[in-house]
Amino acid sequence: MDDATMPGSGTLARSVHLFRAFLVEQSDPDRFYRVLAADSVREVARFTDLTDADVVDVGGGPGYFADAFLAAGARYLGIEPDAGELTARGHAAANTLRASGLALPLAEAGVDLCYSSNVLEHVPDPERMAEEMVRVTRPGGTVYLSWTPWLSPHGGHETGMWHYLGGRRAADRYARRHGHRPKNDFGTSLFVCPVGRMLRWARAAQASGRVRIVAVEPRYHPAWARWMIRVPGVREVVSWNAVIVLERT
């Protein structure tokens, strides 16, 4: 499905389309990531013009998001710490650096958009990564944070919903069943990152005058269900994936 036929932003049809793509994440990852990247870039475009924009993608992976951002007319730089992710499609994508989101190798206030998809839950200090993303964004530019909250049904990633009984227990169970540790191993490459925690950081950053909060919403929900992100407790479970959009001031 291309951009011309993709269901409209905020519609139930879009949510269903994405859910169907999620079902083949393991069996057909190429399809899944192409759909996710195309949808994600279109969602970002709700908040900022991507034409000729300088974009940094923190945790850009093997290049699906690079393809989508470049197709939208942006100038793209991907940051990816994992060599395996960089070469998951057989080779590293162009304009990609191997570096950590906790210490971006970029000058201050240099990019129009700093974007991250499903990375905050994989770093031990998500506030530090968010601060780095704000640091490299120019005044008036956009910071787009999207991640999977721990208590959402997919919070345990490949360990399924066993994470509700404890992250370490879920990872150990996975290791016993599969003979190896999960890629997203609790305490090593997967951490607890609640919506409330990142909202507190964003509000503190706004109070300090460094950013303005533009939007807080669930990433995959139709527009009529976005209210769920405003309900403490409920949002941790039902948001599936949370988005915070900031403008650097």
Backbone as CSV, one residue per row, in Angstrom:
resi,resn,N_x,N_y,N_z,CA_x,CA_y,CA_z,C_x,C_y,C_z
1,MET,0.840,-1.188,0.000,0.000,0.000,0.000,0.880,1.243,0.000
2,ASP,0.715,2.139,-0.974,1.520,3.344,-1.042,0.808,4.493,-0.348
3,ASP,1.458,5.676,-0.331,0.901,6.815,0.381,-0.444,7.243,-0.169
4,ALA,-0.656,7.025,-1.459,-1.901,7.468,-2.078,-3.097,6.637,-1.626
5,THR,-2.856,5.376,-1.243,-3.955,4.503,-0.850,-3.942,4.146,0.629
6,MET,-2.942,4.606,1.360,-2.874,4.331,2.791,-4.040,4.998,3.506
7,PRO,-4.675,4.308,4.465,-5.787,4.925,5.197,-5.385,6.240,5.836
8,GLY,-6.344,7.153,5.931,-6.072,8.489,6.440,-5.611,8.508,7.883
9,SER,-4.802,9.513,8.213,-4.304,9.675,9.581,-5.465,9.851,10.550
10,GLY,-5.371,9.162,11.689,-6.388,9.298,12.719,-7.636,8.472,12.505
11,THR,-7.674,7.652,11.446,-8.857,6.849,11.161,-8.738,5.453,11.755
12,LEU,-9.889,4.829,11.946,-9.903,3.445,12.415,-9.280,2.529,11.365
13,ALA,-9.491,2.833,10.091,-8.917,2.025,9.019,-7.391,2.011,9.107
14,ARG,-6.787,3.141,9.452,-5.334,3.192,9.625,-4.905,2.266,10.762
15,SER,-5.617,2.309,11.887,-5.269,1.462,13.028,-5.352,-0.014,12.655
16,VAL,-6.374,-0.395,11.910,-6.528,-1.783,11.478,-5.401,-2.172,10.523
17,HIS,-5.055,-1.264,9.616,-3.969,-1.512,8.663,-2.645,-1.760,9.396
18,LEU,-2.367,-0.954,10.408,-1.140,-1.126,11.180,-1.171,-2.427,11.979
19,PHE,-2.320,-2.751,12.571,-2.429,-3.989,13.345,-2.149,-5.205,12.462
20,ARG,-2.651,-5.180,11.245,-2.395,-6.302,10.330,-0.910,-6.421,10.004
21,ALA,-0.250,-5.271,9.907,1.196,-5.295,9.667,1.929,-5.862,10.875
22,PHE,1.469,-5.523,12.085,2.111,-6.036,13.306,2.050,-7.562,13.365
23,LEU,0.986,-8.139,12.829,0.822,-9.585,12.880,1.904,-10.324,12.102
24,VAL,2.550,-9.648,11.150,3.576,-10.313,10.344,4.971,-9.783,10.673
25,GLU,5.115,-9.142,11.840,6.420,-8.580,12.215,7.511,-9.650,12.197
26,GLN,7.217,-10.841,12.703,8.219,-11.901,12.761,8.345,-12.653,11.434
27,SER,7.223,-12.902,10.752,7.245,-13.709,9.531,7.617,-12.898,8.291
28,ASP,7.298,-11.611,8.280,7.593,-10.761,7.120,8.037,-9.381,7.606
29,PRO,9.212,-9.310,8.234,9.655,-8.036,8.807,9.820,-6.928,7.778
30,ASP,10.164,-7.291,6.535,10.327,-6.262,5.503,9.025,-5.520,5.277
31,ARG,7.941,-6.252,5.171,6.628,-5.614,4.998,6.268,-4.784,6.221
32,PHE,6.458,-5.364,7.395,6.100,-4.669,8.630,6.819,-3.332,8.749
33,TYR,8.144,-3.335,8.569,8.901,-2.105,8.784,8.663,-1.076,7.687
34,ARG,8.373,-1.522,6.475,8.048,-0.559,5.427,6.731,0.158,5.729
35,VAL,5.743,-0.611,6.162,4.452,-0.016,6.519,4.615,0.934,7.698
36,LEU,5.331,0.482,8.730,5.512,1.309,9.923,6.267,2.595,9.601
37,ALA,7.326,2.491,8.803,8.117,3.682,8.478,7.313,4.679,7.669
38,ALA,6.592,4.201,6.664,5.798,5.107,5.840,4.729,5.813,6.675
39,ASP,4.060,5.059,7.543,3.029,5.658,8.396,3.644,6.647,9.381
40,SER,4.786,6.280,9.953,5.412,7.131,10.961,5.852,8.470,10.375
41,VAL,6.444,8.434,9.189,6.879,9.680,8.557,5.686,10.556,8.216
42,ARG,4.602,9.936,7.795,3.405,10.730,7.514,2.843,11.351,8.790
43,GLU,2.918,10.632,9.914,2.466,11.188,11.180,3.355,12.352,11.623
44,VAL,4.664,12.211,11.442,5.578,13.311,11.782,5.234,14.563,10.979
45,ALA,4.854,14.368,9.724,4.544,15.498,8.848,3.315,16.283,9.310
46,ARG,2.543,15.741,10.253,1.452,16.511,10.847,1.986,17.684,11.652
47,PHE,3.238,17.568,12.124,3.777,18.550,13.057,4.886,19.429,12.471
48,THR,5.495,18.998,11.364,6.594,19.771,10.798,6.740,19.460,9.317
49,ASP,7.180,20.441,8.561,7.401,20.276,7.132,8.720,19.527,6.925
50,LEU,8.673,18.420,6.222,9.859,17.594,6.015,10.642,17.957,4.755
51,THR,10.070,18.761,3.897,10.759,19.125,2.662,12.025,19.919,2.970
52,ASP,13.165,19.394,2.552,14.475,20.017,2.778,14.829,20.154,4.254
53,ALA,14.163,19.402,5.127,14.466,19.463,6.560,15.648,18.562,6.887
54,ASP,16.467,19.009,7.826,17.556,18.193,8.342,17.015,17.319,9.469
55,VAL,17.014,16.010,9.255,16.389,15.056,10.171,17.442,14.132,10.757
56,VAL,17.417,13.971,12.073,18.220,12.951,12.743,17.264,11.928,13.341
57,ASP,17.508,10.678,13.011,16.677,9.563,13.485,17.511,8.761,14.487
58,VAL,17.162,8.862,15.761,17.914,8.185,16.809,17.386,6.751,16.941
59,GLY,18.248,5.785,16.607,17.815,4.390,16.568,17.229,4.043,15.221
60,GLY,17.852,4.541,14.160,17.295,4.413,12.818,17.273,3.017,12.252
61,GLY,18.059,2.098,12.817,18.014,0.714,12.363,18.577,0.522,10.967
62,PRO,18.036,-0.452,10.229,18.640,-0.867,8.961,18.283,-0.029,7.742
63,GLY,17.449,0.997,7.906,17.232,1.889,6.779,15.808,2.079,6.290
64,TYR,14.837,1.415,6.898,13.460,1.600,6.451,12.985,3.039,6.676
65,PHE,13.337,3.598,7.826,12.948,4.975,8.099,13.750,5.941,7.239
66,ALA,14.993,5.593,6.941,15.782,6.415,6.026,15.075,6.523,4.689
67,ASP,14.614,5.414,4.153,13.912,5.409,2.866,12.678,6.312,2.924
68,ALA,11.919,6.204,4.000,10.668,6.956,4.103,10.920,8.451,4.268
69,PHE,11.880,8.833,5.101,12.180,10.250,5.275,12.743,10.858,3.988
70,LEU,13.624,10.135,3.314,14.179,10.643,2.061,13.087,10.800,1.002
71,ALA,12.154,9.858,0.971,11.046,9.952,0.013,10.161,11.161,0.289
72,ALA,10.143,11.593,1.552,9.343,12.771,1.923,10.090,14.085,1.661
73,GLY,11.321,13.992,1.168,12.060,15.197,0.824,13.009,15.708,1.874
74,ALA,13.236,14.918,2.926,14.121,15.353,4.012,15.571,14.976,3.719
75,ARG,16.491,15.660,4.405,17.894,15.245,4.456,18.055,14.440,5.739
76,TYR,18.564,13.220,5.617,18.457,12.235,6.695,19.816,11.825,7.239
77,LEU,19.891,11.707,8.569,21.027,11.096,9.242,20.483,10.134,10.290
78,GLY,20.890,8.871,10.197,20.472,7.880,11.179,21.561,7.634,12.207
79,ILE,21.147,7.465,13.457,22.054,7.112,14.556,21.627,5.748,15.071
80,GLU,22.535,4.776,15.055,22.190,3.420,15.481,23.376,2.807,16.228
81,PRO,23.188,2.378,17.493,24.304,1.814,18.250,24.584,0.341,17.967
82,ASP,23.591,-0.379,17.432,23.690,-1.836,17.289,24.147,-2.196,15.873
83,ALA,25.326,-2.811,15.761,25.848,-3.184,14.447,24.939,-4.185,13.747
84,GLY,24.317,-5.075,14.517,23.405,-6.039,13.931,22.196,-5.379,13.298
85,GLU,21.650,-4.367,13.973,20.522,-3.627,13.415,20.925,-2.858,12.166
86,LEU,22.112,-2.277,12.197,22.595,-1.507,11.051,22.626,-2.340,9.774
87,THR,22.981,-3.596,9.905,23.170,-4.447,8.728,22.080,-5.503,8.575
88,ALA,20.937,-5.288,9.193,19.866,-6.282,9.163,19.342,-6.542,7.753
89,ARG,19.525,-5.576,6.844,19.089,-5.765,5.451,20.266,-6.148,4.541
90,GLY,21.371,-6.530,5.173,22.522,-6.961,4.404,23.630,-5.936,4.316
91,HIS,23.294,-4.687,4.536,24.289,-3.617,4.498,23.746,-2.429,5.281
92,ALA,24.626,-1.583,5.734,24.200,-0.387,6.461,23.607,0.626,5.495
93,ALA,22.564,1.312,5.930,21.947,2.352,5.106,22.899,3.529,4.959
94,ALA,22.745,4.258,3.867,23.550,5.460,3.668,23.222,6.489,4.741
95,ASN,24.169,7.351,5.022,23.965,8.438,5.988,23.558,7.916,7.360
96,THR,24.257,6.893,7.816,23.987,6.330,9.133,25.290,6.222,9.916
97,LEU,25.237,6.630,11.186,26.381,6.547,12.081,26.111,5.531,13.172
98,ARG,27.147,4.809,13.583,27.009,3.949,14.752,27.398,4.767,15.980
99,ALA,26.420,5.062,16.802,26.642,5.897,17.981,25.481,5.698,18.935
100,SER,25.639,6.205,20.153,24.628,6.049,21.195,23.698,7.260,21.250
101,GLY,22.420,6.977,21.475,21.463,8.052,21.678,21.674,8.799,22.976
102,LEU,22.465,8.220,23.877,22.753,8.877,25.152,23.866,9.905,25.032
103,ALA,24.562,9.908,23.900,25.647,10.879,23.664,25.733,11.104,22.158
104,LEU,24.823,11.864,21.612,24.771,12.063,20.167,26.002,12.823,19.682
105,PRO,26.680,12.331,18.654,27.896,12.975,18.154,27.589,14.139,17.222
106,LEU,26.766,15.058,17.697,26.290,16.170,16.873,26.393,17.476,17.650
107,ALA,26.551,18.564,16.898,26.617,19.887,17.512,25.245,20.298,18.041
108,GLU,25.242,21.241,18.939,23.993,21.737,19.503,23.213,22.550,18.474
109,ALA,21.885,22.400,18.532,20.957,23.244,17.770,21.225,23.201,16.270
110,GLY,21.408,21.994,15.715,21.769,21.911,14.312,20.756,21.279,13.389
111,VAL,19.677,20.659,13.919,18.753,19.938,13.045,17.326,20.451,13.212
112,ASP,16.541,20.235,12.164,15.145,20.684,12.189,14.239,19.709,12.926
113,LEU,14.557,18.427,12.838,13.750,17.392,13.484,14.664,16.341,14.069
114,CYS,14.475,16.022,15.338,15.135,14.877,15.956,14.043,13.887,16.310
115,TYR,14.126,12.706,15.719,13.056,11.713,15.769,13.558,10.423,16.398
116,SER,12.683,9.753,17.127,13.034,8.448,17.678,11.798,7.570,17.746
117,SER,11.919,6.351,17.250,10.827,5.386,17.263,11.252,4.130,18.019
118,ASN,10.584,3.853,19.130,10.806,2.612,19.888,12.262,2.426,20.314
119,VAL,12.814,3.459,20.936,14.175,3.380,21.446,14.242,3.685,22.940
120,LEU,13.404,4.582,23.427,13.480,4.994,24.833,13.412,3.817,25.787
121,GLU,12.632,2.790,25.447,12.510,1.645,26.353,13.739,0.738,26.304
122,HIS,14.681,1.052,25.407,15.889,0.231,25.281,17.131,0.896,25.856
123,VAL,16.982,2.034,26.493,18.125,2.700,27.122,17.875,2.817,28.621
124,PRO,18.930,2.743,29.447,18.730,2.785,30.898,18.376,4.162,31.429
125,ASP,18.593,5.216,30.625,18.329,6.588,31.072,17.578,7.327,29.970
126,PRO,16.259,7.096,29.833,15.501,7.708,28.732,15.460,9.230,28.807
127,GLU,15.482,9.796,30.015,15.494,11.258,30.132,16.771,11.842,29.522
128,ARG,17.878,11.165,29.739,19.138,11.642,29.173,19.090,11.623,27.642
129,MET,18.539,10.559,27.074,18.408,10.501,25.626,17.498,11.612,25.113
130,ALA,16.385,11.840,25.793,15.480,12.912,25.393,16.169,14.273,25.466
131,GLU,16.968,14.481,26.498,17.712,15.739,26.628,18.703,15.906,25.465
132,GLU,19.355,14.813,25.080,20.269,14.868,23.951,19.532,15.244,22.667
133,MET,18.346,14.704,22.498,17.565,15.016,21.311,17.162,16.490,21.291
134,VAL,16.806,17.023,22.441,16.491,18.453,22.524,17.743,19.278,22.227
135,ARG,18.868,18.857,22.766,20.111,19.619,22.604,20.474,19.836,21.141
136,VAL,20.324,18.796,20.309,20.775,18.910,18.928,19.738,19.555,18.007
137,THR,18.561,19.849,18.526,17.490,20.434,17.727,17.554,21.959,17.798
138,ARG,17.409,22.605,16.668,17.468,24.062,16.626,16.227,24.673,17.275
139,PRO,16.309,25.908,17.760,15.114,26.601,18.254,14.037,26.657,17.170
140,GLY,12.830,26.297,17.537,11.743,26.213,16.571,11.618,24.856,15.920
141,GLY,12.629,24.000,16.121,12.599,22.661,15.562,11.770,21.707,16.403
142,THR,11.610,20.492,15.906,10.704,19.504,16.500,11.465,18.297,17.038
143,VAL,11.060,17.862,18.230,11.543,16.609,18.817,10.351,15.661,18.892
144,TYR,10.502,14.482,18.305,9.408,13.513,18.239,9.857,12.228,18.921
145,LEU,9.240,11.936,20.068,9.567,10.761,20.875,8.422,9.754,20.807
146,SER,8.729,8.537,20.442,7.717,7.486,20.388,8.313,6.212,20.970
147,TRP,7.599,5.592,21.900,8.144,4.380,22.544,7.020,3.509,23.077
148,THR,7.390,2.276,23.455,6.433,1.311,24.000,6.480,1.339,25.522
149,PRO,5.425,1.781,26.189,5.412,1.768,27.655,5.473,0.343,28.196
150,TRP,6.100,0.196,29.328,6.336,-1.131,29.900,5.055,-1.909,30.153
151,LEU,4.017,-1.252,30.626,2.795,-1.968,30.990,1.834,-2.182,29.822
152,SER,2.217,-1.766,28.625,1.377,-2.058,27.469,1.491,-3.538,27.120
153,PRO,0.536,-4.087,26.365,0.595,-5.514,26.046,1.886,-5.935,25.347
154,HIS,2.530,-5.021,24.629,3.773,-5.347,23.928,5.004,-4.868,24.696
155,GLY,4.802,-4.482,25.953,5.911,-3.960,26.740,7.057,-4.939,26.918
156,GLY,6.755,-6.237,26.911,7.792,-7.249,27.045,8.422,-7.660,25.737
157,HIS,7.958,-7.038,24.636,8.439,-7.337,23.301,8.304,-8.841,23.004
158,GLU,9.351,-9.521,22.590,9.184,-10.900,22.145,8.878,-11.877,23.271
159,THR,8.950,-11.450,24.517,8.600,-12.347,25.624,7.091,-12.422,25.832
160,GLY,6.333,-11.726,24.982,4.886,-11.748,25.110,4.426,-11.011,26.351
161,MET,3.255,-11.369,26.842,2.712,-10.673,28.003,3.174,-11.270,29.331
162,TRP,4.171,-12.153,29.273,4.733,-12.692,30.500,5.424,-11.609,31.319
163,HIS,5.712,-10.475,30.689,6.379,-9.395,31.442,5.503,-8.869,32.572
164,TYR,4.186,-9.130,32.502,3.307,-8.705,33.594,3.630,-9.463,34.887
165,LEU,4.308,-10.584,34.769,4.731,-11.339,35.955,6.161,-10.994,36.361
166,GLY,6.745,-10.028,35.662,8.109,-9.598,35.967,9.004,-9.678,34.746
167,GLY,9.762,-8.633,34.505,10.594,-8.588,33.316,11.676,-9.644,33.295
168,ARG,12.367,-9.837,34.409,13.417,-10.841,34.459,12.842,-12.239,34.344
169,ARG,11.707,-12.468,34.998,11.082,-13.787,34.906,10.681,-14.086,33.467
170,ALA,10.139,-13.086,32.772,9.728,-13.284,31.380,10.925,-13.589,30.487
171,ALA,12.032,-12.863,30.703,13.234,-13.087,29.893,13.833,-14.468,30.167
172,ASP,13.837,-14.878,31.435,14.361,-16.201,31.780,13.497,-17.303,31.165
173,ARG,12.203,-17.126,31.192,11.298,-18.102,30.584,11.576,-18.214,29.089
174,TYR,11.752,-17.080,28.435,12.063,-17.085,26.999,13.356,-17.865,26.733
175,ALA,14.374,-17.626,27.545,15.660,-18.301,27.367,15.517,-19.817,27.523
176,ARG,14.711,-20.251,28.493,14.514,-21.697,28.683,13.810,-22.321,27.481
177,ARG,12.855,-21.605,26.918,12.067,-22.146,25.813,12.824,-22.123,24.485
178,HIS,13.687,-21.129,24.284,14.320,-20.935,22.976,15.810,-21.248,22.963
179,GLY,16.394,-21.446,24.139,17.802,-21.786,24.184,18.747,-20.621,24.071
180,HIS,18.220,-19.417,24.110,19.059,-18.215,24.077,18.285,-17.057,24.701
181,ARG,19.002,-16.032,25.134,18.365,-14.872,25.733,17.585,-14.099,24.675
182,PRO,16.509,-13.441,25.060,15.782,-12.622,24.089,16.633,-11.444,23.632
183,LYS,16.403,-10.999,22.422,17.093,-9.810,21.911,16.836,-8.629,22.835
184,ASN,15.599,-8.481,23.260,15.215,-7.412,24.188,15.182,-8.006,25.591
185,ASP,16.347,-8.046,26.231,16.545,-8.730,27.505,16.392,-7.728,28.652
186,PHE,15.438,-7.998,29.533,15.119,-7.053,30.596,16.342,-6.761,31.467
187,GLY,16.589,-5.480,31.675,17.710,-5.053,32.491,18.996,-4.856,31.722
188,THR,19.018,-5.312,30.463,20.201,-5.165,29.614,19.900,-4.355,28.360
189,SER,18.878,-4.779,27.634,18.483,-4.058,26.420,17.000,-3.699,26.408
190,LEU,16.340,-3.879,27.540,14.936,-3.500,27.687,14.707,-3.023,29.115
191,PHE,14.058,-1.859,29.242,13.893,-1.245,30.549,12.467,-0.716,30.708
192,VAL,12.101,-0.438,31.941,10.789,0.124,32.245,10.794,1.609,31.902
193,CYS,9.881,2.013,31.004,9.786,3.429,30.618,8.311,3.822,30.545
194,PRO,7.721,4.201,31.674,6.301,4.536,31.701,5.996,5.868,31.014
195,VAL,4.742,6.025,30.597,4.285,7.292,30.025,4.414,8.406,31.053
196,GLY,3.969,8.139,32.279,4.002,9.163,33.319,5.400,9.694,33.573
197,ARG,6.375,8.824,33.548,7.760,9.232,33.775,8.230,10.227,32.714
198,MET,7.960,9.933,31.447,8.413,10.820,30.382,7.593,12.100,30.330
199,LEU,6.333,12.021,30.734,5.527,13.239,30.821,6.064,14.183,31.894
200,ARG,6.488,13.618,33.012,7.073,14.457,34.065,8.335,15.146,33.562
201,TRP,9.150,14.401,32.814,10.348,15.018,32.246,9.972,16.143,31.282
202,ALA,9.007,15.880,30.398,8.613,16.882,29.398,8.042,18.130,30.062
203,ARG,7.246,17.942,31.094,6.666,19.107,31.773,7.738,19.915,32.497
204,ALA,8.721,19.225,33.072,9.821,19.931,33.722,10.647,20.698,32.690
205,ALA,10.874,20.085,31.527,11.622,20.764,30.463,10.855,21.971,29.943
206,GLN,9.533,21.843,29.878,8.718,22.982,29.451,8.738,24.095,30.496
207,ALA,8.657,23.717,31.762,8.677,24.712,32.834,9.998,25.472,32.871
208,SER,11.075,24.811,32.442,12.387,25.466,32.426,12.569,26.373,31.219
209,GLY,11.616,26.337,30.292,11.691,27.187,29.120,12.471,26.597,27.961
210,ARG,12.856,25.314,28.054,13.664,24.708,26.999,12.827,24.166,25.851
211,VAL,11.595,23.749,26.145,10.732,23.175,25.113,9.298,23.623,25.339
212,ARG,8.489,23.412,24.309,7.038,23.555,24.425,6.419,22.217,24.033
213,ILE,5.527,21.697,24.868,4.848,20.445,24.550,3.793,20.719,23.487
214,VAL,3.925,20.064,22.350,3.008,20.263,21.226,1.881,19.238,21.256
215,ALA,2.213,17.981,21.548,1.198,16.928,21.547,1.662,15.762,22.406
216,VAL,0.695,15.092,23.013,0.903,13.824,23.710,-0.244,12.925,23.282
217,GLU,0.067,11.794,22.652,-1.005,10.958,22.125,-0.537,9.520,21.951
218,PRO,-1.482,8.574,21.854,-1.117,7.198,21.521,-0.831,7.111,20.020
219,ARG,0.219,6.435,19.672,0.716,6.471,18.289,-0.210,5.807,17.278
220,TYR,-0.822,4.701,17.650,-1.540,3.894,16.670,-3.063,4.019,16.755
221,HIS,-3.566,4.753,17.713,-5.003,4.825,17.927,-5.683,5.773,16.930
222,PRO,-6.968,5.530,16.637,-7.715,6.531,15.867,-7.881,7.805,16.690
223,ALA,-8.172,8.903,16.019,-8.218,10.211,16.678,-9.209,10.227,17.834
224,TRP,-10.344,9.528,17.698,-11.363,9.580,18.749,-10.923,8.874,20.032
225,ALA,-9.847,8.070,19.964,-9.385,7.342,21.145,-8.145,7.971,21.776
226,ARG,-7.730,9.113,21.294,-6.502,9.725,21.810,-6.647,10.231,23.240
227,TRP,-7.866,10.392,23.710,-8.086,10.861,25.079,-7.477,9.915,26.112
228,MET,-7.299,8.657,25.736,-6.796,7.659,26.692,-5.433,8.033,27.268
229,ILE,-4.626,8.739,26.496,-3.286,9.085,26.944,-3.315,10.079,28.100
230,ARG,-4.459,10.713,28.337,-4.562,11.712,29.402,-4.972,11.113,30.741
231,VAL,-5.260,9.822,30.761,-5.760,9.184,31.984,-4.624,8.415,32.659
232,PRO,-4.127,8.903,33.803,-3.046,8.191,34.499,-3.440,6.749,34.790
233,GLY,-2.493,5.862,34.706,-2.763,4.440,34.945,-3.297,3.771,33.699
234,VAL,-4.446,4.208,33.245,-5.045,3.631,32.033,-4.094,3.742,30.855
235,ARG,-3.456,4.912,30.700,-2.587,5.142,29.548,-1.397,4.180,29.500
236,GLU,-0.963,3.724,30.663,0.195,2.839,30.685,-0.116,1.497,30.023
237,VAL,-1.371,1.087,30.071,-1.769,-0.215,29.537,-2.322,-0.101,28.118
238,VAL,-3.190,0.875,27.876,-3.941,0.885,26.613,-3.326,1.737,25.517
239,SER,-2.314,2.523,25.818,-1.763,3.386,24.764,-0.927,2.602,23.748
240,TRP,-0.439,1.417,24.116,0.389,0.576,23.245,1.716,1.235,22.908
241,ASN,1.654,2.417,22.357,2.860,3.168,22.017,2.554,4.640,22.233
242,ALA,3.400,5.299,22.998,3.146,6.694,23.365,3.985,7.637,22.522
243,VAL,3.433,8.814,22.253,4.134,9.845,21.486,4.129,11.152,22.278
244,ILE,5.299,11.775,22.369,5.410,13.139,22.886,6.104,13.958,21.802
245,VAL,5.453,15.033,21.379,6.006,15.933,20.379,6.334,17.262,21.057
246,LEU,7.560,17.725,20.856,8.037,18.947,21.499,8.558,19.928,20.445
247,GLU,8.454,21.201,20.764,9.128,22.239,19.986,10.225,22.807,20.863
248,ARG,11.454,22.850,20.345,12.512,23.469,21.121,12.328,24.988,21.089
249,THR,12.391,25.610,22.250,12.153,27.048,22.341,13.467,27.789,22.473
